[in-house]
Amino acid sequence: MSVIAPPVPKCSKCEGILDTVETKSKDKWCRKCRAEYQREYVDRQYQEAKAEGYSEGFAAGYAECRAYLMRHFNPHPFGQFRGLDIVTYLRELTPPQR
């Protein structure tokens, strides 16, 4: 009479030996695969938050900068400016006080 060994549970991602018992998730991953996925997930969240923060900051800064420049150019509605004049003006412009 031969004894049949129970099947060795395998990781569904790398096909290695399953070294953890995770009952909550549907995917049965080993610790190495789960840690790798978690690192990638956290990095992705960081990159998304960074991109979102940059775009929101840029939009806020753009609106503020545009309003500031409009206030300074409004006194000259019919003025004709060369590009070099505008660049020189922007270099000498003091930033708005907060």
Phi and psi in radians as a Rosetta constraint file:
Dihedral C 1 N 2 CA 2 C 2 CIRCULARHARMONIC -1.769 0.35
Dihedral N 2 CA 2 C 2 N 3 CIRCULARHARMONIC 2.532 0.35
Dihedral C 2 N 3 CA 3 C 3 CIRCULARHARMONIC -1.708 0.35
Dihedral N 3 CA 3 C 3 N 4 CIRCULARHARMONIC 2.221 0.35
Dihedral C 3 N 4 CA 4 C 4 CIRCULARHARMONIC -1.602 0.35
Dihedral N 4 CA 4 C 4 N 5 CIRCULARHARMONIC 2.172 0.35
Dihedral C 4 N 5 CA 5 C 5 CIRCULARHARMONIC -1.303 0.35
Dihedral N 5 CA 5 C 5 N 6 CIRCULARHARMONIC 2.497 0.35
Dihedral C 5 N 6 CA 6 C 6 CIRCULARHARMONIC -1.136 0.35
Dihedral N 6 CA 6 C 6 N 7 CIRCULARHARMONIC 2.591 0.35
Dihedral C 6 N 7 CA 7 C 7 CIRCULARHARMONIC -1.124 0.35
Dihedral N 7 CA 7 C 7 N 8 CIRCULARHARMONIC 2.439 0.35
Dihedral C 7 N 8 CA 8 C 8 CIRCULARHARMONIC -1.395 0.35
Dihedral N 8 CA 8 C 8 N 9 CIRCULARHARMONIC 2.132 0.35
Dihedral C 8 N 9 CA 9 C 9 CIRCULARHARMONIC -1.134 0.35
Dihedral N 9 CA 9 C 9 N 10 CIRCULARHARMONIC 2.419 0.35
Dihedral C 9 N 10 CA 10 C 10 CIRCULARHARMONIC -2.062 0.35
Dihedral N 10 CA 10 C 10 N 11 CIRCULARHARMONIC 2.661 0.35
Dihedral C 10 N 11 CA 11 C 11 CIRCULARHARMONIC -1.199 0.35
Dihedral N 11 CA 11 C 11 N 12 CIRCULARHARMONIC 2.325 0.35
Dihedral C 11 N 12 CA 12 C 12 CIRCULARHARMONIC -1.354 0.35
Dihedral N 12 CA 12 C 12 N 13 CIRCULARHARMONIC -0.128 0.35
Dihedral C 12 N 13 CA 13 C 13 CIRCULARHARMONIC -1.752 0.35
Dihedral N 13 CA 13 C 13 N 14 CIRCULARHARMONIC -0.844 0.35
Dihedral C 13 N 14 CA 14 C 14 CIRCULARHARMONIC -1.920 0.35
Dihedral N 14 CA 14 C 14 N 15 CIRCULARHARMONIC -0.053 0.35
Dihedral C 14 N 15 CA 15 C 15 CIRCULARHARMONIC 1.133 0.35
Dihedral N 15 CA 15 C 15 N 16 CIRCULARHARMONIC 0.279 0.35
Dihedral C 15 N 16 CA 16 C 16 CIRCULARHARMONIC -1.455 0.35
Dihedral N 16 CA 16 C 16 N 17 CIRCULARHARMONIC -3.123 0.35
Dihedral C 16 N 17 CA 17 C 17 CIRCULARHARMONIC -1.274 0.35
Dihedral N 17 CA 17 C 17 N 18 CIRCULARHARMONIC 2.325 0.35
Dihedral C 17 N 18 CA 18 C 18 CIRCULARHARMONIC -1.317 0.35
Dihedral N 18 CA 18 C 18 N 19 CIRCULARHARMONIC 1.992 0.35
Dihedral C 18 N 19 CA 19 C 19 CIRCULARHARMONIC -1.834 0.35
Dihedral N 19 CA 19 C 19 N 20 CIRCULARHARMONIC 0.236 0.35
Dihedral C 19 N 20 CA 20 C 20 CIRCULARHARMONIC -2.494 0.35
Dihedral N 20 CA 20 C 20 N 21 CIRCULARHARMONIC 2.681 0.35
Dihedral C 20 N 21 CA 21 C 21 CIRCULARHARMONIC -1.948 0.35
Dihedral N 21 CA 21 C 21 N 22 CIRCULARHARMONIC 1.767 0.35
Dihedral C 21 N 22 CA 22 C 22 CIRCULARHARMONIC -1.910 0.35
Dihedral N 22 CA 22 C 22 N 23 CIRCULARHARMONIC 1.983 0.35
Dihedral C 22 N 23 CA 23 C 23 CIRCULARHARMONIC -1.668 0.35
Dihedral N 23 CA 23 C 23 N 24 CIRCULARHARMONIC -0.268 0.35
Dihedral C 23 N 24 CA 24 C 24 CIRCULARHARMONIC -1.471 0.35
Dihedral N 24 CA 24 C 24 N 25 CIRCULARHARMONIC -0.523 0.35
Dihedral C 24 N 25 CA 25 C 25 CIRCULARHARMONIC -1.681 0.35
Dihedral N 25 CA 25 C 25 N 26 CIRCULARHARMONIC 2.685 0.35
Dihedral C 25 N 26 CA 26 C 26 CIRCULARHARMONIC -1.408 0.35
Dihedral N 26 CA 26 C 26 N 27 CIRCULARHARMONIC -0.506 0.35
Dihedral C 26 N 27 CA 27 C 27 CIRCULARHARMONIC -1.510 0.35
Dihedral N 27 CA 27 C 27 N 28 CIRCULARHARMONIC 2.264 0.35
Dihedral C 27 N 28 CA 28 C 28 CIRCULARHARMONIC -1.708 0.35
Dihedral N 28 CA 28 C 28 N 29 CIRCULARHARMONIC 1.712 0.35
Dihedral C 28 N 29 CA 29 C 29 CIRCULARHARMONIC -1.965 0.35
Dihedral N 29 CA 29 C 29 N 30 CIRCULARHARMONIC 2.609 0.35
Dihedral C 29 N 30 CA 30 C 30 CIRCULARHARMONIC -1.320 0.35
Dihedral N 30 CA 30 C 30 N 31 CIRCULARHARMONIC 2.975 0.35
Dihedral C 30 N 31 CA 31 C 31 CIRCULARHARMONIC -1.092 0.35
Dihedral N 31 CA 31 C 31 N 32 CIRCULARHARMONIC -0.685 0.35
Dihedral C 31 N 32 CA 32 C 32 CIRCULARHARMONIC -1.095 0.35
Dihedral N 32 CA 32 C 32 N 33 CIRCULARHARMONIC -0.814 0.35
Dihedral C 32 N 33 CA 33 C 33 CIRCULARHARMONIC -1.154 0.35
Dihedral N 33 CA 33 C 33 N 34 CIRCULARHARMONIC -0.705 0.35
Dihedral C 33 N 34 CA 34 C 34 CIRCULARHARMONIC -1.146 0.35
Dihedral N 34 CA 34 C 34 N 35 CIRCULARHARMONIC -0.719 0.35
Dihedral C 34 N 35 CA 35 C 35 CIRCULARHARMONIC -1.153 0.35
Dihedral N 35 CA 35 C 35 N 36 CIRCULARHARMONIC -0.710 0.35
Dihedral C 35 N 36 CA 36 C 36 CIRCULARHARMONIC -1.089 0.35
Dihedral N 36 CA 36 C 36 N 37 CIRCULARHARMONIC -0.789 0.35
Dihedral C 36 N 37 CA 37 C 37 CIRCULARHARMONIC -1.097 0.35
Dihedral N 37 CA 37 C 37 N 38 CIRCULARHARMONIC -0.736 0.35
Dihedral C 37 N 38 CA 38 C 38 CIRCULARHARMONIC -1.105 0.35
Dihedral N 38 CA 38 C 38 N 39 CIRCULARHARMONIC -0.726 0.35
Dihedral C 38 N 39 CA 39 C 39 CIRCULARHARMONIC -1.072 0.35
Dihedral N 39 CA 39 C 39 N 40 CIRCULARHARMONIC -0.799 0.35
Dihedral C 39 N 40 CA 40 C 40 CIRCULARHARMONIC -1.099 0.35
Dihedral N 40 CA 40 C 40 N 41 CIRCULARHARMONIC -0.698 0.35
Dihedral C 40 N 41 CA 41 C 41 CIRCULARHARMONIC -1.124 0.35
Dihedral N 41 CA 41 C 41 N 42 CIRCULARHARMONIC -0.793 0.35
Dihedral C 41 N 42 CA 42 C 42 CIRCULARHARMONIC -1.149 0.35
Dihedral N 42 CA 42 C 42 N 43 CIRCULARHARMONIC -0.728 0.35
Dihedral C 42 N 43 CA 43 C 43 CIRCULARHARMONIC -1.075 0.35
Dihedral N 43 CA 43 C 43 N 44 CIRCULARHARMONIC -0.719 0.35
Dihedral C 43 N 44 CA 44 C 44 CIRCULARHARMONIC -1.138 0.35
Dihedral N 44 CA 44 C 44 N 45 CIRCULARHARMONIC -0.730 0.35
Dihedral C 44 N 45 CA 45 C 45 CIRCULARHARMONIC -1.081 0.35
Dihedral N 45 CA 45 C 45 N 46 CIRCULARHARMONIC -0.725 0.35
Dihedral C 45 N 46 CA 46 C 46 CIRCULARHARMONIC -1.100 0.35
Dihedral N 46 CA 46 C 46 N 47 CIRCULARHARMONIC -0.799 0.35
Dihedral C 46 N 47 CA 47 C 47 CIRCULARHARMONIC -1.105 0.35
Dihedral N 47 CA 47 C 47 N 48 CIRCULARHARMONIC -0.711 0.35
Dihedral C 47 N 48 CA 48 C 48 CIRCULARHARMONIC -1.142 0.35
Dihedral N 48 CA 48 C 48 N 49 CIRCULARHARMONIC -0.748 0.35
Dihedral C 48 N 49 CA 49 C 49 CIRCULARHARMONIC -1.142 0.35
Dihedral N 49 CA 49 C 49 N 50 CIRCULARHARMONIC -0.676 0.35
Dihedral C 49 N 50 CA 50 C 50 CIRCULARHARMONIC -1.122 0.35
Dihedral N 50 CA 50 C 50 N 51 CIRCULARHARMONIC -0.769 0.35
Dihedral C 50 N 51 CA 51 C 51 CIRCULARHARMONIC -1.139 0.35
Dihedral N 51 CA 51 C 51 N 52 CIRCULARHARMONIC -0.717 0.35
Dihedral C 51 N 52 CA 52 C 52 CIRCULARHARMONIC -1.146 0.35
Dihedral N 52 CA 52 C 52 N 53 CIRCULARHARMONIC -0.754 0.35
Dihedral C 52 N 53 CA 53 C 53 CIRCULARHARMONIC -1.111 0.35
Dihedral N 53 CA 53 C 53 N 54 CIRCULARHARMONIC -0.695 0.35
Dihedral C 53 N 54 CA 54 C 54 CIRCULARHARMONIC -1.113 0.35
Dihedral N 54 CA 54 C 54 N 55 CIRCULARHARMONIC -0.803 0.35
Dihedral C 54 N 55 CA 55 C 55 CIRCULARHARMONIC -1.161 0.35
Dihedral N 55 CA 55 C 55 N 56 CIRCULARHARMONIC -0.678 0.35
Dihedral C 55 N 56 CA 56 C 56 CIRCULARHARMONIC -1.170 0.35
Dihedral N 56 CA 56 C 56 N 57 CIRCULARHARMONIC -0.730 0.35
Dihedral C 56 N 57 CA 57 C 57 CIRCULARHARMONIC -1.126 0.35
Dihedral N 57 CA 57 C 57 N 58 CIRCULARHARMONIC -0.715 0.35
Dihedral C 57 N 58 CA 58 C 58 CIRCULARHARMONIC -1.120 0.35
Dihedral N 58 CA 58 C 58 N 59 CIRCULARHARMONIC -0.767 0.35
Dihedral C 58 N 59 CA 59 C 59 CIRCULARHARMONIC -1.091 0.35
Dihedral N 59 CA 59 C 59 N 60 CIRCULARHARMONIC -0.750 0.35
Dihedral C 59 N 60 CA 60 C 60 CIRCULARHARMONIC -1.165 0.35
Dihedral N 60 CA 60 C 60 N 61 CIRCULARHARMONIC -0.764 0.35
Dihedral C 60 N 61 CA 61 C 61 CIRCULARHARMONIC -1.149 0.35
Dihedral N 61 CA 61 C 61 N 62 CIRCULARHARMONIC -0.666 0.35
Dihedral C 61 N 62 CA 62 C 62 CIRCULARHARMONIC -1.114 0.35
Dihedral N 62 CA 62 C 62 N 63 CIRCULARHARMONIC -0.795 0.35
Dihedral C 62 N 63 CA 63 C 63 CIRCULARHARMONIC -1.110 0.35
Dihedral N 63 CA 63 C 63 N 64 CIRCULARHARMONIC -0.741 0.35
Dihedral C 63 N 64 CA 64 C 64 CIRCULARHARMONIC -1.164 0.35
Dihedral N 64 CA 64 C 64 N 65 CIRCULARHARMONIC -0.762 0.35
Dihedral C 64 N 65 CA 65 C 65 CIRCULARHARMONIC -1.128 0.35
Dihedral N 65 CA 65 C 65 N 66 CIRCULARHARMONIC -0.735 0.35
Dihedral C 65 N 66 CA 66 C 66 CIRCULARHARMONIC -1.088 0.35
Dihedral N 66 CA 66 C 66 N 67 CIRCULARHARMONIC -0.805 0.35
Dihedral C 66 N 67 CA 67 C 67 CIRCULARHARMONIC -1.089 0.35
Dihedral N 67 CA 67 C 67 N 68 CIRCULARHARMONIC -0.698 0.35
Dihedral C 67 N 68 CA 68 C 68 CIRCULARHARMONIC -1.112 0.35
Dihedral N 68 CA 68 C 68 N 69 CIRCULARHARMONIC -0.794 0.35
Dihedral C 68 N 69 CA 69 C 69 CIRCULARHARMONIC -1.183 0.35
Dihedral N 69 CA 69 C 69 N 70 CIRCULARHARMONIC -0.628 0.35
Dihedral C 69 N 70 CA 70 C 70 CIRCULARHARMONIC -1.118 0.35
Dihedral N 70 CA 70 C 70 N 71 CIRCULARHARMONIC -0.668 0.35
Dihedral C 70 N 71 CA 71 C 71 CIRCULARHARMONIC -1.089 0.35
Dihedral N 71 CA 71 C 71 N 72 CIRCULARHARMONIC -0.636 0.35
Dihedral C 71 N 72 CA 72 C 72 CIRCULARHARMONIC -1.429 0.35
Dihedral N 72 CA 72 C 72 N 73 CIRCULARHARMONIC -0.441 0.35
Dihedral C 72 N 73 CA 73 C 73 CIRCULARHARMONIC -1.660 0.35
Dihedral N 73 CA 73 C 73 N 74 CIRCULARHARMONIC -0.217 0.35
Dihedral C 73 N 74 CA 74 C 74 CIRCULARHARMONIC -1.032 0.35
Dihedral N 74 CA 74 C 74 N 75 CIRCULARHARMONIC -0.619 0.35
Dihedral C 74 N 75 CA 75 C 75 CIRCULARHARMONIC -1.146 0.35
Dihedral N 75 CA 75 C 75 N 76 CIRCULARHARMONIC -0.173 0.35
Dihedral C 75 N 76 CA 76 C 76 CIRCULARHARMONIC -2.132 0.35
Dihedral N 76 CA 76 C 76 N 77 CIRCULARHARMONIC 1.118 0.35
Dihedral C 76 N 77 CA 77 C 77 CIRCULARHARMONIC -1.152 0.35
Dihedral N 77 CA 77 C 77 N 78 CIRCULARHARMONIC -0.498 0.35
Dihedral C 77 N 78 CA 78 C 78 CIRCULARHARMONIC -1.937 0.35
Dihedral N 78 CA 78 C 78 N 79 CIRCULARHARMONIC 0.258 0.35
Dihedral C 78 N 79 CA 79 C 79 CIRCULARHARMONIC -1.244 0.35
Dihedral N 79 CA 79 C 79 N 80 CIRCULARHARMONIC 2.507 0.35
Dihedral C 79 N 80 CA 80 C 80 CIRCULARHARMONIC -1.898 0.35
Dihedral N 80 CA 80 C 80 N 81 CIRCULARHARMONIC 2.130 0.35
Dihedral C 80 N 81 CA 81 C 81 CIRCULARHARMONIC -2.065 0.35
Dihedral N 81 CA 81 C 81 N 82 CIRCULARHARMONIC 2.478 0.35
Dihedral C 81 N 82 CA 82 C 82 CIRCULARHARMONIC -1.545 0.35
Dihedral N 82 CA 82 C 82 N 83 CIRCULARHARMONIC 2.774 0.35
Dihedral C 82 N 83 CA 83 C 83 CIRCULARHARMONIC -0.990 0.35
Dihedral N 83 CA 83 C 83 N 84 CIRCULARHARMONIC -0.704 0.35
Dihedral C 83 N 84 CA 84 C 84 CIRCULARHARMONIC -1.118 0.35
Dihedral N 84 CA 84 C 84 N 85 CIRCULARHARMONIC -0.642 0.35
Dihedral C 84 N 85 CA 85 C 85 CIRCULARHARMONIC -1.093 0.35
Dihedral N 85 CA 85 C 85 N 86 CIRCULARHARMONIC -0.749 0.35
Dihedral C 85 N 86 CA 86 C 86 CIRCULARHARMONIC -1.159 0.35
Dihedral N 86 CA 86 C 86 N 87 CIRCULARHARMONIC -0.741 0.35
Dihedral C 86 N 87 CA 87 C 87 CIRCULARHARMONIC -1.076 0.35
Dihedral N 87 CA 87 C 87 N 88 CIRCULARHARMONIC -0.779 0.35
Dihedral C 87 N 88 CA 88 C 88 CIRCULARHARMONIC -1.087 0.35
Dihedral N 88 CA 88 C 88 N 89 CIRCULARHARMONIC -0.752 0.35
Dihedral C 88 N 89 CA 89 C 89 CIRCULARHARMONIC -1.076 0.35
Dihedral N 89 CA 89 C 89 N 90 CIRCULARHARMONIC -0.759 0.35
Dihedral C 89 N 90 CA 90 C 90 CIRCULARHARMONIC -1.171 0.35
Dihedral N 90 CA 90 C 90 N 91 CIRCULARHARMONIC -0.599 0.35
Dihedral C 90 N 91 CA 91 C 91 CIRCULARHARMONIC -1.137 0.35
Dihedral N 91 CA 91 C 91 N 92 CIRCULARHARMONIC -0.642 0.35
Dihedral C 91 N 92 CA 92 C 92 CIRCULARHARMONIC -1.493 0.35
Dihedral N 92 CA 92 C 92 N 93 CIRCULARHARMONIC -0.183 0.35
Dihedral C 92 N 93 CA 93 C 93 CIRCULARHARMONIC -1.210 0.35
Dihedral N 93 CA 93 C 93 N 94 CIRCULARHARMONIC 2.322 0.35
Dihedral C 93 N 94 CA 94 C 94 CIRCULARHARMONIC -1.506 0.35
Dihedral N 94 CA 94 C 94 N 95 CIRCULARHARMONIC 2.499 0.35
Dihedral C 94 N 95 CA 95 C 95 CIRCULARHARMONIC -1.171 0.35
Dihedral N 95 CA 95 C 95 N 96 CIRCULARHARMONIC 2.677 0.35
Dihedral C 95 N 96 CA 96 C 96 CIRCULARHARMONIC -1.157 0.35
Dihedral N 96 CA 96 C 96 N 97 CIRCULARHARMONIC 2.546 0.35
Dihedral C 96 N 97 CA 97 C 97 CIRCULARHARMONIC -1.474 0.35
Dihedral N 97 CA 97 C 97 N 98 CIRCULARHARMONIC 2.410 0.35
